[in-house]
Amino acid sequence: MSLRDPDNIPPIGLDDLIKAYMLGYFPMADARDDPRLYWVAPERRGILPLDQLHVPRRLRRVIRQDAFEVKVDTAFTAVLQACAAPSPGRENTWINDQIVSLYTGLFERGFAHSVECWRDGRLMGGLYGVAIGAAFFGESMFSRASDASKVALIHLAARLRVGGFQLLDTQFRTEHLGQFGTIEISKELYMEQLEAAVASPADFSALPAYSGGACILQSITQTS
């Protein structure tokens, strides 16, 4: 379900945005240069069950070799802007200036986080999302080097599992996300899981800000 009447949506505040997530909605824009937003609540919701995470063998090697230095919350704005920027095969995005402003505000209030992949001092990939209780809502990811966004996703999933999160919401299931175990569930089942998750405590900082690949893979194994 999409409430696609952006002209009639009043300005969104941070408290409105947090409440919307707790009710199963998230905002989008039709284009990067379109200042309007609309609410989305898919009838079929993508989630990545944290106890069914699949890490392809080749990606395990990349993670174990620490091909990237993975950091958390050190460059949130840069990650957000990179996700909003056009790239080959993705010439337009749904992240407009209002999205950038809102999620920067959530980050400043501790509700949004970024996972970043660095190499030689350069930001090569990452993702950002929103954490409320034991629910994490993945928003967008980007990659400037092979496997960078995939490594960020596995680091995120490991962090959520160790921190006691119950729900990793991917919004939609794509072929890319499917390789890691992402599934689709009904809106009714999603709302049941969401209600329980947002009412439960979790700790996004349960893992150190920097955790090497061996630690990440071990964390996944120990919490399986």
NUVOMAR-500319 format. One record per residue: residue number from 1; residue in one letter; x, y, z of N, C-alpha, C in turn. Coordinates in pm, whole numbers, plus 50000, padded with zeros to 5 digits. Layout:
+-----+------+--------+---------+-------+---------+----------+-------+--------+---------+-------+
| pos | code | n_east | n_north |  n_up | ca_east | ca_north | ca_up | c_east | c_north |  c_up |
+-----+------+--------+---------+-------+---------+----------+-------+--------+---------+-------+
| NUM |    A |      X |       Y |     Z |       X |        Y |     Z |      X |       Y |     Z |
...
+-----+------+--------+---------+-------+---------+----------+-------+--------+---------+-------+
//
This chain:
+-----+------+--------+---------+-------+---------+----------+-------+--------+---------+-------+
| pos | code | n_east | n_north |  n_up | ca_east | ca_north | ca_up | c_east | c_north |  c_up |
+-----+------+--------+---------+-------+---------+----------+-------+--------+---------+-------+
|   1 |    M |  50085 |   49881 | 50000 |   50000 |    50000 | 50000 |  50088 |   50124 | 50000 |
|   2 |    S |  50060 |   50219 | 49914 |   50133 |    50345 | 49910 |  50033 |   50459 | 49916 |
|   3 |    L |  50057 |   50554 | 50003 |   49973 |    50672 | 50010 |  50037 |   50777 | 49921 |
|   4 |    R |  50013 |   50765 | 49791 |   50085 |    50845 | 49693 |  50009 |   50973 | 49660 |
|   5 |    D |  49999 |   51060 | 49757 |   49943 |    51192 | 49734 |  50032 |   51292 | 49805 |
|   6 |    P |  50156 |   51307 | 49757 |   50253 |    51388 | 49829 |  50211 |   51532 | 49847 |
|   7 |    D |  50127 |   51585 | 49759 |   50086 |    51724 | 49774 |  50006 |   51747 | 49901 |
|   8 |    N |  49941 |   51641 | 49950 |   49856 |    51656 | 50067 |  49921 |   51608 | 50197 |
|   9 |    I |  50046 |   51569 | 50191 |   50116 |    51526 | 50312 |  50178 |   51647 | 50380 |
|  10 |    P |  50142 |   51675 | 50506 |   50200 |    51790 | 50575 |  50348 |   51766 | 50603 |
|  11 |    P |  50421 |   51869 | 50637 |   50563 |    51852 | 50669 |  50583 |   51745 | 50776 |
|  12 |    I |  50683 |   51662 | 50758 |   50709 |    51551 | 50849 |  50813 |   51593 | 50952 |
|  13 |    G |  50783 |   51571 | 51079 |   50879 |    51594 | 51187 |  50943 |   51464 | 51229 |
|  14 |    L |  51047 |   51471 | 51311 |   51116 |    51350 | 51354 |  51027 |   51259 | 51436 |
|  15 |    D |  50946 |   51316 | 51524 |   50855 |    51233 | 51604 |  50752 |   51164 | 51514 |
|  16 |    D |  50706 |   51235 | 51410 |   50613 |    51174 | 51315 |  50679 |   51056 | 51245 |
|  17 |    L |  50805 |   51073 | 51207 |   50877 |    50969 | 51135 |  50896 |   50845 | 51221 |
|  18 |    I |  50934 |   50865 | 51346 |   50953 |    50752 | 51437 |  50820 |   50677 | 51457 |
|  19 |    K |  50714 |   50753 | 51478 |   50582 |    50691 | 51497 |  50541 |   50614 | 51373 |
|  20 |    A |  50569 |   50669 | 51254 |   50532 |    50602 | 51130 |  50602 |   50466 | 51119 |
|  21 |    Y |  50731 |   50461 | 51152 |   50802 |    50333 | 51149 |  50736 |   50232 | 51242 |
|  22 |    M |  50696 |   50278 | 51360 |   50635 |    50188 | 51456 |  50499 |   50138 | 51409 |
|  23 |    L |  50439 |   50206 | 51312 |   50310 |    50166 | 51256 |  50325 |   50095 | 51121 |
|  24 |    G |  50450 |   50074 | 51078 |   50472 |    49998 | 50955 |  50489 |   50079 | 50829 |
|  25 |    Y |  50506 |   50211 | 50841 |   50521 |    50298 | 50725 |  50664 |   50353 | 50715 |
|  26 |    F |  50704 |   50387 | 50594 |   50829 |    50460 | 50573 |  50809 |   50556 | 50456 |
|  27 |    P |  50884 |   50666 | 50450 |   50864 |    50765 | 50345 |  50956 |   50742 | 50225 |
|  28 |    M |  50910 |   50784 | 50109 |   50992 |    50781 | 49988 |  50957 |   50904 | 49904 |
|  29 |    A |  51047 |   50934 | 49810 |   51020 |    51035 | 49708 |  51022 |   50967 | 49573 |
|  30 |    D |  50956 |   51026 | 49475 |   50957 |    50969 | 49341 |  51091 |   50987 | 49271 |
|  31 |    A |  51164 |   51091 | 49309 |   51291 |    51119 | 49244 |  51378 |   51206 | 49335 |
|  32 |    R |  51506 |   51204 | 49308 |   51602 |    51281 | 49388 |  51570 |   51429 | 49388 |
|  33 |    D |  51521 |   51481 | 49275 |   51494 |    51624 | 49265 |  51347 |   51658 | 49289 |
|  34 |    D |  51268 |   51560 | 49335 |   51127 |    51586 | 49370 |  51121 |   51612 | 49520 |
|  35 |    P |  51081 |   51732 | 49564 |   51084 |    51765 | 49706 |  50975 |   51698 | 49789 |
|  36 |    R |  50878 |   51632 | 49722 |   50764 |    51576 | 49794 |  50792 |   51432 | 49840 |
|  37 |    L |  50721 |   51393 | 49944 |   50732 |    51257 | 49998 |  50594 |   51191 | 49999 |
|  38 |    Y |  50594 |   51059 | 50005 |   50471 |    50984 | 50028 |  50503 |   50866 | 50118 |
|  39 |    W |  50402 |   50815 | 50186 |   50420 |    50703 | 50278 |  50400 |   50571 | 50206 |
|  40 |    V |  50477 |   50471 | 50247 |   50470 |    50338 | 50188 |  50455 |   50234 | 50299 |
|  41 |    A |  50365 |   50139 | 50277 |   50348 |    50024 | 50367 |  50319 |   49903 | 50279 |
|  42 |    P |  50421 |   49831 | 50232 |   50402 |    49721 | 50136 |  50311 |   49612 | 50189 |
|  43 |    E |  50230 |   49556 | 50102 |   50146 |    49442 | 50140 |  50231 |   49318 | 50165 |
|  44 |    R |  50342 |   49305 | 50094 |   50439 |    49199 | 50117 |  50569 |   49265 | 50159 |
|  45 |    R |  50615 |   49233 | 50280 |   50729 |    49303 | 50339 |  50854 |   49216 | 50332 |
|  46 |    G |  50964 |   49277 | 50295 |   51092 |    49206 | 50296 |  51156 |   49212 | 50433 |
|  47 |    I |  51196 |   49096 | 50484 |   51273 |    49092 | 50609 |  51386 |   48990 | 50592 |
|  48 |    L |  51492 |   49012 | 50668 |   51602 |    48917 | 50671 |  51605 |   48853 | 50809 |
|  49 |    P |  51553 |   48731 | 50823 |   51553 |    48665 | 50954 |  51697 |   48649 | 51005 |
|  50 |    L |  51725 |   48705 | 51120 |   51861 |    48709 | 51169 |  51914 |   48571 | 51207 |
|  51 |    D |  51824 |   48476 | 51233 |   51868 |    48341 | 51265 |  51879 |   48254 | 51140 |
|  52 |    Q |  51854 |   48312 | 51023 |   51865 |    48238 | 50897 |  51960 |   48308 | 50799 |
|  53 |    L |  52048 |   48391 | 50852 |   52141 |    48465 | 50768 |  52232 |   48369 | 50691 |
|  54 |    H |  52242 |   48390 | 50561 |   52330 |    48309 | 50477 |  52443 |   48397 | 50424 |
|  55 |    V |  52566 |   48353 | 50447 |   52683 |    48425 | 50396 |  52749 |   48338 | 50290 |
|  56 |    P |  52743 |   48376 | 50163 |   52806 |    48296 | 50058 |  52954 |   48271 | 50088 |
|  57 |    R |  53001 |   48155 | 50044 |   53137 |    48113 | 50078 |  53242 |   48215 | 50033 |
|  58 |    R |  53227 |   48266 | 49912 |   53326 |    48362 | 49863 |  53326 |   48489 | 49947 |
|  59 |    L |  53207 |   48533 | 49989 |   53199 |    48652 | 50071 |  53259 |   48628 | 50209 |
|  60 |    R |  53246 |   48507 | 50260 |   53311 |    48474 | 50388 |  53461 |   48497 | 50379 |
|  61 |    R |  53519 |   48458 | 50266 |   53664 |    48478 | 50249 |  53698 |   48626 | 50248 |
|  62 |    V |  53617 |   48705 | 50179 |   53641 |    48850 | 50174 |  53633 |   48910 | 50313 |
|  63 |    I |  53533 |   48869 | 50391 |   53516 |    48921 | 50526 |  53631 |   48878 | 50615 |
|  64 |    R |  53670 |   48751 | 50606 |   53777 |    48699 | 50690 |  53910 |   48768 | 50660 |
|  65 |    Q |  53930 |   48806 | 50534 |   54054 |    48872 | 50494 |  54057 |   49020 | 50530 |
|  66 |    D |  53949 |   49072 | 50584 |   53940 |    49214 | 50618 |  53977 |   49301 | 50499 |
|  67 |    A |  53910 |   49275 | 50388 |   53935 |    49353 | 50267 |  53898 |   49500 | 50287 |
|  68 |    F |  53810 |   49527 | 50383 |   53772 |    49663 | 50417 |  53784 |   49683 | 50568 |
|  69 |    E |  53812 |   49805 | 50608 |   53801 |    49841 | 50748 |  53658 |   49888 | 50770 |
|  70 |    V |  53586 |   49817 | 50854 |   53444 |    49846 | 50874 |  53427 |   49928 | 51002 |
|  71 |    K |  53360 |   50041 | 50988 |   53334 |    50130 | 51100 |  53185 |   50155 | 51112 |
|  72 |    V |  53146 |   50208 | 51225 |   53005 |    50234 | 51253 |  52987 |   50379 | 51297 |
|  73 |    D |  52895 |   50448 | 51233 |   52852 |    50582 | 51274 |  52963 |   50687 | 51272 |
|  74 |    T |  53064 |   50670 | 51187 |   53169 |    50772 | 51177 |  53148 |   50865 | 51058 |
|  75 |    A |  53063 |   50827 | 50963 |   53043 |    50908 | 50842 |  52900 |   50893 | 50794 |
|  76 |    F |  52804 |   50914 | 50885 |   52664 |    50892 | 50850 |  52620 |   50978 | 50732 |
|  77 |    T |  52651 |   51107 | 50738 |   52609 |    51197 | 50632 |  52670 |   51159 | 50498 |
|  78 |    A |  52796 |   51118 | 50498 |   52862 |    51077 | 50374 |  52796 |   50953 | 50316 |
|  79 |    V |  52758 |   50859 | 50402 |   52688 |    50738 | 50355 |  52552 |   50775 | 50296 |
|  80 |    L |  52479 |   50860 | 50365 |   52347 |    50903 | 50318 |  52358 |   50972 | 50182 |
|  81 |    Q |  52455 |   51060 | 50168 |   52472 |    51131 | 50041 |  52516 |   51037 | 49930 |
|  82 |    A |  52598 |   50938 | 49963 |   52641 |    50841 | 49862 |  52523 |   50755 | 49816 |
|  83 |    C |  52434 |   50719 | 49908 |   52315 |    50643 | 49871 |  52222 |   50726 | 49783 |
|  84 |    A |  52222 |   50857 | 49803 |   52135 |    50945 | 49726 |  52191 |   50976 | 49588 |
|  85 |    A |  52320 |   50958 | 49569 |   52385 |    50997 | 49443 |  52356 |   50896 | 49333 |
|  86 |    P |  52347 |   50941 | 49208 |   52328 |    50848 | 49096 |  52451 |   50762 | 49076 |
|  87 |    S |  52431 |   50643 | 49023 |   52540 |    50551 | 48995 |  52502 |   50468 | 48873 |
|  88 |    P |  52597 |   50400 | 48811 |   52566 |    50318 | 48693 |  52456 |   50217 | 48724 |
|  89 |    G |  52353 |   50218 | 48644 |   52240 |    50129 | 48667 |  52138 |   50183 | 48766 |
|  90 |    R |  52170 |   50295 | 48830 |   52079 |    50358 | 48926 |  52094 |   50510 | 48909 |
|  91 |    E |  52046 |   50558 | 48793 |   52065 |    50698 | 48760 |  51980 |   50792 | 48846 |
|  92 |    N |  51871 |   50740 | 48901 |   51785 |    50821 | 48987 |  51760 |   50747 | 49116 |
|  93 |    T |  51745 |   50818 | 49226 |   51717 |    50756 | 49355 |  51596 |   50824 | 49418 |
|  94 |    W |  51545 |   50764 | 49524 |   51427 |    50817 | 49593 |  51466 |   50904 | 49712 |
|  95 |    I |  51594 |   50929 | 49731 |   51643 |    51003 | 49849 |  51657 |   51150 | 49812 |
|  96 |    N |  51561 |   51232 | 49852 |   51565 |    51375 | 49821 |  51618 |   51454 | 49941 |
|  97 |    D |  51617 |   51585 | 49930 |   51675 |    51669 | 50036 |  51600 |   51654 | 50168 |
|  98 |    Q |  51468 |   51635 | 50161 |   51391 |    51618 | 50285 |  51428 |   51487 | 50355 |
|  99 |    I |  51450 |   51381 | 50277 |   51495 |    51255 | 50335 |  51630 |   51274 | 50403 |
| 100 |    V |  51721 |   51342 | 50335 |   51854 |    51367 | 50392 |  51842 |   51442 | 50525 |
| 101 |    S |  51759 |   51544 | 50528 |   51743 |    51623 | 50649 |  51680 |   51542 | 50762 |
| 102 |    L |  51576 |   51465 | 50731 |   51506 |    51387 | 50833 |  51597 |   51281 | 50895 |
| 103 |    Y |  51670 |   51209 | 50811 |   51749 |    51098 | 50865 |  51876 |   51148 | 50933 |
| 104 |    T |  51925 |   51263 | 50891 |   52034 |    51325 | 50967 |  51985 |   51361 | 51107 |
| 105 |    G |  51863 |   51410 | 51115 |   51805 |    51439 | 51245 |  51789 |   51315 | 51330 |
| 106 |    L |  51745 |   51205 | 51269 |   51733 |    51080 | 51344 |  51869 |   51032 | 51393 |
| 107 |    F |  51971 |   51048 | 51311 |   52106 |    51011 | 51352 |  52151 |   51094 | 51473 |
| 108 |    E |  52125 |   51221 | 51469 |   52165 |    51309 | 51580 |  52091 |   51273 | 51709 |
| 109 |    R |  51973 |   51213 | 51697 |   51897 |    51171 | 51814 |  51924 |   51025 | 51851 |
| 110 |    G |  52013 |   50958 | 51779 |   52051 |    50822 | 51813 |  51963 |   50714 | 51756 |
| 111 |    F |  51871 |   50748 | 51665 |   51780 |    50650 | 51608 |  51828 |   50594 | 51474 |
| 112 |    A |  51925 |   50657 | 51411 |   51976 |    50611 | 51281 |  52123 |   50579 | 51292 |
| 113 |    H |  52167 |   50484 | 51211 |   52305 |    50437 | 51216 |  52358 |   50410 | 51076 |
| 114 |    S |  52488 |   50415 | 51064 |   52553 |    50377 | 50938 |  52660 |   50272 | 50965 |
| 115 |    V |  52676 |   50184 | 50870 |   52786 |    50087 | 50869 |  52868 |   50117 | 50744 |
| 116 |    E |  52996 |   50138 | 50761 |   53081 |    50193 | 50655 |  53199 |   50101 | 50625 |
| 117 |    C |  53230 |   50086 | 50499 |   53347 |    50010 | 50455 |  53451 |   50106 | 50399 |
| 118 |    W |  53568 |   50105 | 50461 |   53676 |    50196 | 50424 |  53794 |   50118 | 50368 |
| 119 |    R |  53869 |   50183 | 50278 |   53994 |    50126 | 50228 |  54090 |   50243 | 50199 |
| 120 |    D |  54205 |   50237 | 50261 |   54307 |    50342 | 50241 |  54250 |   50481 | 50265 |
| 121 |    G |  54166 |   50492 | 50369 |   54111 |    50621 | 50407 |  53996 |   50669 | 50321 |
| 122 |    R |  53948 |   50586 | 50229 |   53839 |    50624 | 50141 |  53714 |   50541 | 50171 |
| 123 |    L |  53600 |   50607 | 50170 |   53472 |    50539 | 50194 |  53433 |   50465 | 50067 |
| 124 |    M |  53430 |   50332 | 50073 |   53408 |    50250 | 49954 |  53267 |   50191 | 49945 |
| 125 |    G |  53195 |   50195 | 50054 |   53060 |    50140 | 50053 |  53000 |   50147 | 50192 |
| 126 |    G |  52871 |   50117 | 50200 |   52807 |    50118 | 50330 |  52656 |   50118 | 50319 |
| 127 |    L |  52593 |   50135 | 50434 |   52447 |    50137 | 50441 |  52404 |   50220 | 50560 |
| 128 |    Y |  52276 |   50256 | 50562 |   52221 |    50325 | 50679 |  52080 |   50274 | 50704 |
| 129 |    G |  52035 |   50294 | 50827 |   51901 |    50252 | 50864 |  51861 |   50309 | 50997 |
| 130 |    V |  51745 |   50268 | 51042 |   51682 |    50323 | 51163 |  51664 |   50211 | 51265 |
| 131 |    A |  51696 |   50240 | 51390 |   51680 |    50143 | 51499 |  51579 |   50196 | 51599 |
| 132 |    I |  51475 |   50117 | 51625 |   51375 |    50149 | 51727 |  51352 |   50022 | 51807 |
| 133 |    G |  51384 |   50025 | 51935 |   51373 |    49904 | 52016 |  51462 |   49796 | 51958 |
| 134 |    A |  51404 |   49677 | 51936 |   51478 |    49565 | 51879 |  51448 |   49546 | 51731 |
| 135 |    A |  51405 |   49654 | 51664 |   51379 |    49651 | 51520 |  51480 |   49742 | 51450 |
| 136 |    F |  51534 |   49692 | 51339 |   51621 |    49775 | 51256 |  51562 |   49779 | 51117 |
| 137 |    F |  51547 |   49901 | 51065 |   51485 |    49923 | 50935 |  51595 |   49965 | 50837 |
| 138 |    G |  51637 |   49874 | 50750 |   51739 |    49907 | 50652 |  51682 |   50000 | 50547 |
| 139 |    E |  51755 |   50106 | 50515 |   51705 |    50206 | 50422 |  51770 |   50198 | 50285 |
| 140 |    S |  51901 |   50208 | 50279 |   51967 |    50207 | 50149 |  52113 |   50171 | 50169 |
| 141 |    M |  52176 |   50126 | 50060 |   52318 |    50093 | 50063 |  52382 |   50137 | 49932 |
| 142 |    F |  52513 |   50147 | 49933 |   52585 |    50184 | 49811 |  52720 |   50113 | 49810 |
| 143 |    S |  52781 |   50109 | 49694 |   52911 |    50042 | 49681 |  52994 |   50112 | 49574 |
| 144 |    R |  53118 |   50140 | 49607 |   53214 |    50195 | 49512 |  53324 |   50094 | 49482 |
| 145 |    A |  53315 |   49977 | 49545 |   53412 |    49870 | 49522 |  53339 |   49738 | 49536 |
| 146 |    S |  53386 |   49637 | 49467 |   53322 |    49506 | 49470 |  53308 |   49456 | 49613 |
| 147 |    D |  53188 |   49412 | 49648 |   53155 |    49349 | 49776 |  53142 |   49445 | 49893 |
| 148 |    A |  53164 |   49574 | 49873 |   53164 |    49666 | 49987 |  53028 |   49670 | 50057 |
| 149 |    S |  52918 |   49682 | 49981 |   52788 |    49688 | 50046 |  52749 |   49554 | 50106 |
| 150 |    K |  52794 |   49445 | 50045 |   52766 |    49312 | 50100 |  52835 |   49293 | 50234 |
| 151 |    V |  52960 |   49335 | 50242 |   53033 |    49326 | 50368 |  52965 |   49409 | 50475 |
| 152 |    A |  52920 |   49529 | 50439 |   52849 |    49614 | 50535 |  52723 |   49546 | 50587 |
| 153 |    L |  52650 |   49480 | 50498 |   52526 |    49413 | 50538 |  52554 |   49299 | 50636 |
| 154 |    I |  52657 |   49220 | 50612 |   52688 |    49110 | 50703 |  52734 |   49163 | 50837 |
| 155 |    H |  52815 |   49268 | 50836 |   52855 |    49331 | 50963 |  52733 |   49383 | 51038 |
| 156 |    L |  52639 |   49443 | 50965 |   52518 |    49490 | 51030 |  52441 |   49374 | 51093 |
| 157 |    A |  52419 |   49268 | 51017 |   52341 |    49155 | 51068 |  52406 |   49093 | 51191 |
| 158 |    A |  52537 |   49081 | 51189 |   52608 |    49026 | 51305 |  52589 |   49117 | 51426 |
| 159 |    R |  52600 |   49246 | 51404 |   52583 |    49342 | 51513 |  52441 |   49334 | 51571 |
| 160 |    L |  52343 |   49321 | 51486 |   52205 |    49312 | 51533 |  52182 |   49184 | 51611 |
| 161 |    R |  52238 |   49075 | 51564 |   52220 |    48947 | 51634 |  52283 |   48951 | 51772 |
| 162 |    V |  52403 |   49002 | 51781 |   52471 |    49010 | 51910 |  52398 |   49107 | 52003 |
| 163 |    G |  52342 |   49212 | 51944 |   52275 |    49313 | 52026 |  52133 |   49280 | 52066 |
| 164 |    G |  52083 |   49163 | 52028 |   51950 |    49121 | 52069 |  51837 |   49175 | 51985 |
| 165 |    F |  51863 |   49217 | 51863 |   51757 |    49264 | 51776 |  51673 |   49146 | 51727 |
| 166 |    Q |  51546 |   49173 | 51704 |   51453 |    49068 | 51664 |  51410 |   49079 | 51517 |
| 167 |    L |  51425 |   49198 | 51459 |   51370 |    49222 | 51326 |  51467 |   49306 | 51244 |
| 168 |    L |  51503 |   49255 | 51126 |   51577 |    49332 | 51027 |  51486 |   49350 | 50906 |
| 169 |    D |  51430 |   49468 | 50894 |   51334 |    49502 | 50789 |  51412 |   49553 | 50667 |
| 170 |    T |  51397 |   49486 | 50553 |   51462 |    49531 | 50430 |  51364 |   49602 | 50337 |
| 171 |    Q |  51241 |   49621 | 50382 |   51134 |    49686 | 50306 |  51083 |   49598 | 50192 |
| 172 |    F |  51171 |   49562 | 50101 |   51135 |    49477 | 49989 |  51235 |   49362 | 49977 |
| 173 |    R |  51195 |   49256 | 49909 |   51289 |    49148 | 49879 |  51336 |   49164 | 49735 |
| 174 |    T |  51466 |   49178 | 49717 |   51526 |    49184 | 49585 |  51611 |   49060 | 49564 |
| 175 |    E |  51648 |   49036 | 49439 |   51736 |    48922 | 49411 |  51867 |   48936 | 49486 |
| 176 |    H |  51917 |   49060 | 49494 |   52042 |    49086 | 49565 |  52030 |   49047 | 49712 |
| 177 |    L |  51921 |   49089 | 49777 |   51903 |    49059 | 49919 |  51865 |   48913 | 49943 |
| 178 |    G |  51804 |   48852 | 49843 |   51762 |    48713 | 49858 |  51877 |   48618 | 49881 |
| 179 |    Q |  51995 |   48649 | 49828 |   52109 |    48559 | 49844 |  52154 |   48550 | 49990 |
| 180 |    F |  52112 |   48643 | 50073 |   52150 |    48641 | 50214 |  52041 |   48582 | 50303 |
| 181 |    G |  51930 |   48543 | 50243 |   51821 |    48483 | 50319 |  51699 |   48570 | 50337 |
| 182 |    T |  51694 |   48685 | 50268 |   51578 |    48772 | 50278 |  51453 |   48704 | 50222 |
| 183 |    I |  51342 |   48718 | 50292 |   51216 |    48658 | 50252 |  51108 |   48766 | 50250 |
| 184 |    E |  50993 |   48732 | 50195 |   50875 |    48818 | 50202 |  50774 |   48757 | 50298 |
| 185 |    I |  50712 |   48842 | 50378 |   50605 |    48796 | 50465 |  50484 |   48888 | 50447 |
| 186 |    S |  50369 |   48842 | 50491 |   50248 |    48922 | 50477 |  50253 |   49045 | 50567 |
| 187 |    K |  50173 |   49142 | 50532 |   50166 |    49263 | 50614 |  50120 |   49231 | 50755 |
| 188 |    E |  50026 |   49135 | 50768 |   49975 |    49099 | 50900 |  50084 |   49038 | 50986 |
| 189 |    L |  50161 |   48945 | 50931 |   50269 |    48882 | 51006 |  50378 |   48983 | 51039 |
| 190 |    Y |  50405 |   49071 | 50944 |   50505 |    49174 | 50968 |  50465 |   49262 | 51086 |
| 191 |    M |  50340 |   49302 | 51091 |   50295 |    49389 | 51199 |  50305 |   49320 | 51334 |
| 192 |    E |  50280 |   49191 | 51338 |   50297 |    49116 | 51463 |  50442 |   49120 | 51509 |
| 193 |    Q |  50535 |   49094 | 51416 |   50676 |    49096 | 51451 |  50722 |   49237 | 51487 |
| 194 |    L |  50672 |   49335 | 51414 |   50711 |    49474 | 51439 |  50666 |   49518 | 51578 |
| 195 |    E |  50543 |   49489 | 51614 |   50491 |    49530 | 51745 |  50575 |   49473 | 51858 |
| 196 |    A |  50612 |   49346 | 51846 |   50693 |    49283 | 51950 |  50834 |   49342 | 51952 |
| 197 |    A |  50889 |   49369 | 51836 |   51029 |    49416 | 51828 |  51045 |   49557 | 51884 |
| 198 |    V |  50957 |   49649 | 51844 |   50975 |    49788 | 51888 |  50952 |   49804 | 52038 |
| 199 |    A |  50885 |   49707 | 52098 |   50859 |    49712 | 52243 |  50968 |   49643 | 52323 |
| 200 |    S |  51069 |   49588 | 52257 |   51175 |    49512 | 52325 |  51306 |   49590 | 52322 |
| 201 |    P |  51391 |   49569 | 52423 |   51520 |    49639 | 52426 |  51623 |   49570 | 52337 |
| 202 |    A |  51718 |   49645 | 52287 |   51830 |    49592 | 52209 |  51944 |   49691 | 52218 |
| 203 |    D |  52063 |   49645 | 52182 |   52183 |    49729 | 52196 |  52262 |   49727 | 52066 |
| 204 |    F |  52254 |   49836 | 51990 |   52328 |    49844 | 51864 |  52478 |   49847 | 51887 |
| 205 |    S |  52521 |   49883 | 52006 |   52664 |    49894 | 52037 |  52718 |   49771 | 52109 |
| 206 |    A |  52648 |   49660 | 52101 |   52693 |    49540 | 52171 |  52828 |   49491 | 52120 |
| 207 |    L |  52855 |   49510 | 51991 |   52987 |    49481 | 51935 |  53070 |   49609 | 51939 |
| 208 |    P |  53203 |   49597 | 51949 |   53288 |    49716 | 51943 |  53266 |   49792 | 51812 |
| 209 |    A |  53295 |   49922 | 51815 |   53276 |    50005 | 51695 |  53353 |   49948 | 51577 |
| 210 |    Y |  53471 |   49890 | 51603 |   53543 |    49821 | 51495 |  53556 |   49675 | 51535 |
| 211 |    S |  53504 |   49588 | 51454 |   53515 |    49443 | 51476 |  53565 |   49381 | 51346 |
| 212 |    G |  53677 |   49310 | 51352 |   53734 |    49248 | 51234 |  53648 |   49135 | 51180 |
| 213 |    G |  53681 |   49091 | 51059 |   53602 |    48990 | 50992 |  53592 |   48860 | 51067 |
| 214 |    A |  53702 |   48816 | 51128 |   53699 |    48691 | 51203 |  53601 |   48700 | 51319 |
| 215 |    C |  53599 |   48816 | 51385 |   53506 |    48838 | 51497 |  53362 |   48835 | 51447 |
| 216 |    I |  53338 |   48896 | 51333 |   53203 |    48901 | 51277 |  53153 |   48761 | 51244 |
| 217 |    L |  53234 |   48683 | 51176 |   53193 |    48547 | 51139 |  53175 |   48459 | 51262 |
| 218 |    Q |  53260 |   48479 | 51361 |   53246 |    48403 | 51486 |  53116 |   48443 | 51557 |
| 219 |    S |  53083 |   48570 | 51556 |   52961 |    48617 | 51620 |  52837 |   48555 | 51555 |
| 220 |    I |  52841 |   48544 | 51424 |   52730 |    48483 | 51353 |  52714 |   48336 | 51392 |
| 221 |    T |  52826 |   48266 | 51399 |   52824 |    48124 | 51434 |  52774 |   48104 | 51576 |
| 222 |    Q |  52822 |   48186 | 51669 |   52787 |    48170 | 51810 |  52642 |   48201 | 51839 |
| 223 |    T |  52581 |   48289 | 51755 |   52443 |    48326 | 51781 |  52345 |   48252 | 51691 |
| 224 |    S |  52394 |   48154 | 51613 |   52306 |    48078 | 51525 |  52216 |   47986 | 51607 |
+-----+------+--------+---------+-------+---------+----------+-------+--------+---------+-------+
//
